[in-house]
């Protein structure tokens, strides 16, 4: 058996400098150890807020600009995933907890 991992988690910067946020696009790939084939298991966007020292208040970060078509697709994907996430937050926020 080769030394390839059963899972990999590549992470790329999807956007930065927007409202003091850094958005990292995370893809999780699972690998079938018998056949050696990988597949995308899940994706997400992790949002980090830059804080200044010593006050710990949000602070601006340098903007990241995509340099090529792949990075533009990555940025677009991050923006789409964040929009979906915001929609889910609103949907969950409107649910009546008593009815669950």
N, CA, C and O of each residue as an XYZ file, in Angstrom:
400
protein
N       0.851     -1.182      0.000
C       0.000      0.000      0.000
C       0.893      1.240      0.000
O       1.926      1.264      0.668
N       0.494      2.265     -0.746
C       1.318      3.470     -0.849
C       1.157      4.359      0.386
O       0.410      4.036      1.309
N       1.866      5.473      0.381
C       1.874      6.371      1.537
C       0.869      7.510      1.432
O       0.946      8.462      2.209
N      -0.071      7.439      0.494
C      -1.058      8.508      0.370
C      -2.027      8.455      1.543
O      -2.381      7.368      1.999
N      -2.461      9.610      2.039
C      -3.364      9.642      3.195
C      -4.780      9.204      2.826
O      -5.177      9.252      1.662
N      -5.530      8.778      3.835
C      -6.917      8.383      3.636
C      -7.799      9.605      3.418
O      -8.878      9.495      2.837
N      -7.350     10.763      3.878
C      -8.101     12.010      3.693
C      -7.115     13.151      3.523
O      -6.003     13.115      4.049
N      -7.536     14.158      2.784
C      -6.721     15.362      2.660
C      -7.630     16.577      2.781
O      -8.809     16.519      2.431
N      -7.078     17.669      3.276
C      -7.859     18.871      3.533
C      -7.117     20.093      2.981
O      -6.539     20.870      3.742
N      -7.135     20.258      1.659
C      -6.488     21.440      1.095
C      -7.279     22.704      1.436
O      -8.510     22.686      1.440
N      -6.587     23.776      1.714
C      -7.198     25.042      2.100
C      -6.587     26.161      1.277
O      -5.370     26.221      1.104
N      -7.433     27.047      0.768
C      -6.959     28.176     -0.014
C      -7.674     29.437      0.433
O      -8.825     29.390      0.867
N      -6.990     30.560      0.325
C      -7.600     31.847      0.621
C      -8.602     32.157     -0.468
O      -8.254     32.162     -1.649
N      -9.842     32.417     -0.088
C     -10.887     32.704     -1.061
C     -11.160     34.179     -1.212
O     -11.618     34.630     -2.262
N     -10.875     34.947     -0.147
C     -11.146     36.375     -0.184
C     -10.563     36.982      1.083
O     -10.516     36.327      2.124
N     -10.122     38.222      1.001
C      -9.658     38.902      2.207
C      -9.870     40.385      2.055
O     -10.098     40.890      0.955
N      -9.790     41.084      3.183
C      -9.910     42.526      3.169
C     -11.342     43.010      3.110
O     -11.585     44.217      3.124
N     -12.288     42.102      3.043
C     -13.685     42.478      2.977
C     -14.242     42.514      4.400
O     -14.378     41.477      5.049
N     -14.556     43.698      4.867
C     -15.109     43.867      6.211
C     -14.244     43.176      7.263
O     -14.761     42.551      8.189
N     -12.945     43.290      7.115
C     -11.992     42.775      8.086
C     -11.954     41.252      8.158
O     -11.528     40.693      9.169
N     -12.387     40.586      7.116
C     -12.481     39.126      7.137
C     -11.467     38.482      6.209
O     -11.073     39.046      5.189
N     -11.062     37.293      6.592
C     -10.313     36.397      5.714
C     -11.177     35.165      5.539
O     -11.565     34.537      6.525
N     -11.483     34.813      4.315
C     -12.298     33.640      4.031
C     -11.418     32.546      3.456
O     -10.802     32.717      2.404
N     -11.365     31.428      4.151
C     -10.587     30.284      3.681
C     -11.536     29.225      3.149
O     -12.478     28.822      3.832
N     -11.285     28.781      1.939
C     -12.081     27.716      1.332
C     -11.422     26.386      1.691
O     -10.239     26.176      1.422
N     -12.202     25.490      2.301
C     -11.683     24.204      2.759
C     -12.436     23.088      2.044
O     -13.661     23.001      2.125
N     -11.697     22.244      1.350
C     -12.264     21.049      0.719
C     -11.709     19.832      1.439
O     -10.513     19.753      1.719
N     -12.584     18.890      1.732
C     -12.149     17.647      2.373
C     -12.341     16.518      1.368
O     -13.449     16.265      0.895
N     -11.246     15.851      1.056
C     -11.272     14.731      0.125
C     -11.072     13.432      0.891
O     -10.161     13.318      1.711
N     -11.929     12.456      0.621
C     -11.792     11.127      1.209
C     -11.205     10.201      0.152
O     -11.459     10.363     -1.042
N     -10.431      9.247      0.593
C      -9.756      8.342     -0.340
C     -10.131      6.901     -0.033
O     -10.033      6.453      1.110
N     -10.556      6.189     -1.046
C     -10.820      4.764     -0.919
C      -9.460      4.073     -0.882
O      -8.731      4.076     -1.874
N      -9.123      3.485      0.254
C      -7.797      2.898      0.427
C      -7.583      1.655     -0.428
O      -6.446      1.320     -0.760
N      -8.663      0.970     -0.784
C      -8.513     -0.230     -1.611
C      -8.292      0.109     -3.079
O      -7.462     -0.503     -3.750
N      -9.039      1.083     -3.565
C      -8.964      1.416     -4.984
C      -8.073      2.626     -5.268
O      -7.711      2.876     -6.418
N      -7.720      3.377     -4.221
C      -6.838      4.519     -4.396
C      -7.497      5.729     -5.032
O      -6.804      6.645     -5.475
N      -8.822      5.752     -5.087
C      -9.527      6.874     -5.693
C      -9.958      7.870     -4.619
O     -10.406      7.487     -3.538
N      -9.814      9.150     -4.939
C     -10.244     10.210     -4.031
C     -11.537     10.823     -4.531
O     -11.812     10.846     -5.731
N     -12.331     11.324     -3.581
C     -13.555     12.035     -3.932
C     -13.743     13.190     -2.959
O     -13.297     13.133     -1.813
N     -14.405     14.232     -3.429
C     -14.720     15.366     -2.576
C     -15.798     14.941     -1.591
O     -16.890     14.541     -1.994
N     -15.494     15.026     -0.300
C     -16.453     14.613      0.729
C     -17.295     15.785      1.211
O     -18.494     15.629      1.439
N     -16.684     16.956      1.370
C     -17.414     18.142      1.809
C     -16.573     19.383      1.548
O     -15.361     19.297      1.353
N     -17.222     20.517      1.547
C     -16.552     21.809      1.376
C     -17.149     22.796      2.359
O     -18.305     22.672      2.764
N     -16.351     23.770      2.733
C     -16.870     24.843      3.571
C     -15.996     26.075      3.409
O     -14.900     26.014      2.852
N     -16.499     27.178      3.900
C     -15.731     28.410      3.961
C     -15.601     28.767      5.434
O     -16.597     28.905      6.143
N     -14.379     28.912      5.877
C     -14.116     29.322      7.264
C     -13.828     30.820      7.246
O     -12.998     31.296      6.472
N     -14.516     31.544      8.101
C     -14.376     32.995      8.143
C     -13.627     33.384      9.408
O     -13.997     32.995     10.516
N     -12.563     34.161      9.217
C     -11.760     34.640     10.328
C     -11.818     36.160     10.348
O     -11.753     36.799      9.298
N     -11.938     36.734     11.520
C     -11.922     38.189     11.681
C     -10.571     38.574     12.252
O     -10.137     38.030     13.267
N      -9.911     39.515     11.595
C      -8.615     40.003     12.083
C      -8.856     40.963     13.243
O      -9.672     41.880     13.144
N      -8.145     40.745     14.331
C      -8.264     41.612     15.503
C      -6.954     42.333     15.736
O      -5.876     41.766     15.557
N      -7.059     43.591     16.139
C      -5.838     44.339     16.415
C      -5.408     44.104     17.857
O      -6.184     43.622     18.683
N      -4.187     44.445     18.137
C      -3.678     44.377     19.506
C      -3.492     45.818     19.963
O      -3.151     46.639     19.111
N      -3.670     46.185     21.145
C      -4.073     45.380     22.302
C      -5.571     45.360     22.552
O      -6.028     44.663     23.459
N      -6.355     46.110     21.769
C      -7.782     46.256     22.054
C      -8.624     45.051     21.648
O      -9.720     44.858     22.173
N      -8.130     44.253     20.735
C      -8.882     43.099     20.283
C     -10.089     43.461     19.440
O     -11.055     42.700     19.386
N     -10.051     44.610     18.781
C     -11.155     45.039     17.930
C     -10.866     44.638     16.487
O      -9.707     44.554     16.082
N     -11.926     44.391     15.708
C     -11.712     44.048     14.301
C     -10.880     45.108     13.586
O     -11.060     46.306     13.804
N      -9.975     44.654     12.738
C      -9.116     45.556     11.986
C      -9.028     45.104     10.537
O      -9.186     43.922     10.232
N      -8.777     46.051      9.656
C      -8.696     45.734      8.227
C      -7.479     44.879      7.928
O      -6.460     44.972      8.613
N      -7.586     44.062      6.921
C      -6.473     43.247      6.440
C      -6.236     43.618      4.977
O      -7.147     44.111      4.312
N      -5.028     43.388      4.469
C      -4.773     43.695      3.060
C      -5.699     42.901      2.146
O      -5.939     41.713      2.363
N      -6.203     43.561      1.141
C      -7.080     42.879      0.186
C      -6.281     41.892     -0.653
O      -5.138     42.153     -1.027
N      -6.894     40.775     -0.936
C      -6.314     39.771     -1.821
C      -7.047     39.871     -3.146
O      -8.277     39.869     -3.182
N      -6.314     39.957     -4.208
C      -6.908     40.015     -5.537
C      -6.525     38.764     -6.310
O      -5.347     38.415     -6.381
N      -7.515     38.082     -6.894
C      -7.212     36.894     -7.683
C      -6.303     37.249     -8.857
O      -6.465     38.289     -9.495
N      -5.338     36.357     -9.131
C      -4.360     36.605    -10.189
C      -4.679     35.906    -11.492
O      -4.161     36.290    -12.540
N      -5.526     34.881    -11.450
C      -5.812     34.130    -12.674
C      -7.231     33.565    -12.604
O      -7.947     33.775    -11.624
N      -7.620     32.854    -13.645
C      -8.984     32.316    -13.735
C      -9.295     31.347    -12.598
O     -10.407     31.360    -12.070
N      -8.335     30.507    -12.210
C      -8.567     29.570    -11.106
C      -8.843     30.307     -9.807
O      -9.751     29.935     -9.064
N      -8.073     31.343     -9.528
C      -8.286     32.111     -8.294
C      -9.590     32.905     -8.351
O     -10.227     33.105     -7.316
N      -9.998     33.360     -9.532
C     -11.289     34.051     -9.663
C     -12.439     33.077     -9.403
O     -13.429     33.437     -8.765
N     -12.305     31.829     -9.906
C     -13.319     30.806     -9.632
C     -13.374     30.493     -8.136
O     -14.454     30.330     -7.568
N     -12.208     30.411     -7.508
C     -12.148     30.155     -6.072
C     -12.846     31.269     -5.298
O     -13.627     30.998     -4.385
N     -12.571     32.510     -5.656
C     -13.196     33.645     -4.985
C     -14.715     33.616     -5.185
O     -15.473     33.841     -4.241
N     -15.150     33.339     -6.403
C     -16.578     33.260     -6.689
C     -17.244     32.143     -5.892
O     -18.344     32.314     -5.367
N     -16.573     31.007     -5.808
C     -17.094     29.877     -5.038
C     -17.216     30.233     -3.562
O     -18.210     29.898     -2.918
N     -16.205     30.912     -3.028
C     -16.251     31.326     -1.618
C     -17.420     32.271     -1.379
O     -18.116     32.152     -0.370
N     -17.642     33.201     -2.290
C     -18.746     34.144     -2.135
C     -20.094     33.431     -2.201
O     -21.008     33.757     -1.444
N     -20.219     32.448     -3.113
C     -21.463     31.684     -3.221
C     -21.716     30.859     -1.963
O     -22.840     30.825     -1.462
N     -20.680     30.193     -1.448
C     -20.842     29.397     -0.221
C     -21.219     30.271      0.971
O     -22.035     29.868      1.801
N     -20.633     31.458      1.062
C     -20.978     32.373      2.155
C     -22.424     32.845      2.037
O     -23.119     32.959      3.047
N     -22.880     33.118      0.827
C     -24.272     33.525      0.626
C     -25.223     32.399      1.041
O     -26.241     32.652      1.685
N     -24.893     31.162      0.674
C     -25.705     30.017      1.103
C     -25.716     29.891      2.616
O     -26.754     29.609      3.216
N     -24.558     30.100      3.232
C     -24.449     30.009      4.687
C     -25.318     31.067      5.363
O     -26.003     30.783      6.346
N     -25.283     32.277      4.833
C     -26.117     33.346      5.409
C     -27.597     32.999      5.275
O     -28.384     33.255      6.187
N     -27.971     32.423      4.148
C     -29.347     31.997      3.958
C     -29.756     30.936      4.965
O     -30.867     30.969      5.496
N     -28.852     29.989      5.227
C     -29.132     28.950      6.226
C     -29.260     29.563      7.619
O     -30.137     29.166      8.387
N     -28.407     30.514      7.950
C     -28.496     31.183      9.255
C     -29.845     31.857      9.424
O     -30.456     31.777     10.490
N     -30.310     32.521      8.371
C     -31.612     33.183      8.449
C     -32.731     32.168      8.593
O     -33.660     32.380      9.372
N     -32.656     31.080      7.863
C     -33.668     30.036      7.946
C     -33.712     29.432      9.347
O     -34.788     29.272      9.924
N     -32.555     29.101      9.888
C     -32.490     28.527     11.233
C     -32.960     29.538     12.267
O     -33.634     29.175     13.232
N     -32.612     30.798     12.072
C     -33.010     31.853     13.013
C     -34.499     32.084     13.064
O     -35.006     32.602     14.058
N     -35.228     31.708     12.000
C     -36.676     31.928     11.971
C     -37.459     30.730     12.490
O     -38.673     30.821     12.673
N     -36.793     29.624     12.728
C     -37.494     28.423     13.210
C     -37.925     28.604     14.645
O     -37.220     29.213     15.449
N     -39.083     28.074     14.956
C     -39.606     28.094     16.323
C     -38.969     26.936     17.094
O     -39.252     25.770     16.818
N     -38.117     27.260     18.050
C     -37.417     26.232     18.818
C     -38.398     25.353     19.581
O     -38.118     24.175     19.802
N     -39.531     25.893     19.984
C     -40.525     25.118     20.751
C     -41.075     23.951     19.945
O     -41.466     22.935     20.520
N     -41.112     24.080     18.606
C     -41.727     23.042     17.787
C     -40.786     21.887     17.467
O     -41.203     20.908     16.846
N     -39.542     21.983     17.875
C     -38.587     20.942     17.552
C     -38.627     19.845     18.576
O     -37.882     18.871     18.467
